[in-house]
Amino acid sequence: LEEQPDCTEALSFQCAYLFEKGAWAEAVPLFERLEPVEATRDLEDFDEQMEVAQFYFRYGETLRGLGRTDDALARYERTLELNQSHLPSLEAVAPIYVEMGRWEQADNALRTLLQLTGGQGDPAFLARVYTQLGHVQRQLGDLDKAQKRFNKALEFHPNDVPALLGLADILFDRGEWNALLNVYNNVIFHARERAEVVNAYLAKG
């Protein structure tokens, strides 16, 4: 790269190496130099399309590692344009959409994630996805579906505190106070974070 700064093979190797190493700050300038080259590849070829999708995903992860969320989201979305079934990108974009309040896009990403996994896999992962989906559907105004999602999360991971807190929001919205007290009791018993316990006691009060 000192002799030939635009050597594609060397840039590709260095991007992959620095990505695996977690050296985000060193990797980004190389990803920036390689991106125009990747954009010109033959996307009619399936193998090349998958390789370009992998490039954009790694670039997105690197940018997110540096806190550049907006730039990372653009690369994740480009990955999904090339490969709609790219699970790591779906998992990455969903919480970003939630944080931005882009509820419909978050809903679509989470539903697609569940469809592609068939609702199978690590229970903690599935509980997290269903909990996120519950929060999204509450924001979209469908309390029935939201409650089902939180309950589904608790099926996969009983006494999961984020799912319990999501369910508590629904019960509060509906004024179901006795059930809500039981949920907060479970939060107090199972929470590991001091702040969650304190907030549960305040909510009970």
C-alpha positions, 0 to 999 in steps of 0.5 A: 500500500505504500508503493501502490495505495489503491492496490485492491487486493492489499486493501481488502486484506488489510480491511479484513485483518483490521476488522477481525482485530477490532482496530476500528480507527485504523480500518475506517480510512482503508474501508473508505478507500476501498468502498468506491471499488466495491461499488463498481463490482459486477452485482449480477454475479451471485458470489460477487454480490455476497462478497460486496454485502460482506464488505458493507456489513464489516464497514458498518460494524467498524463505523458503529464501533467508532460511534458513527451510528448514522454512517453505520446504518447506511452501510447496513442498509446497503448490505440488506439491499444486496442480501435481504437475509443477512441476519447480522445486519438485521440484528444490527439495524433493529435497535438503531431504528428503535433508538431513532424512533423509526418504528415501522422499519424496526418492526419490519426488521425484527419480524424478518429476523424472526421469520428467517430464524424460524423462531429457533435458536438461543433463548436469550437472543429470541427473548431480546428480539421479542422484547424489542418487537414488543416495545415497537408494537407498543409504540405503534399503538397495538397493546395486544400484540405488544403484550403477546411479544413480551409474554413470548420473550418470557417463554424463552427466557423466564424472568427476563428483566427487560421483558418484565419491564416491557410487560409492566409498561403494558399493564400500566397503560391498561391500569391492571394494578394487581398484575403490575405489582406482581411483575415489579416483584419479579423485577425486584427479585431477579434484577441484577442492576441496582437502578432497576431494583430502585426504579421497580420500588419507586414504580410500586409506590 
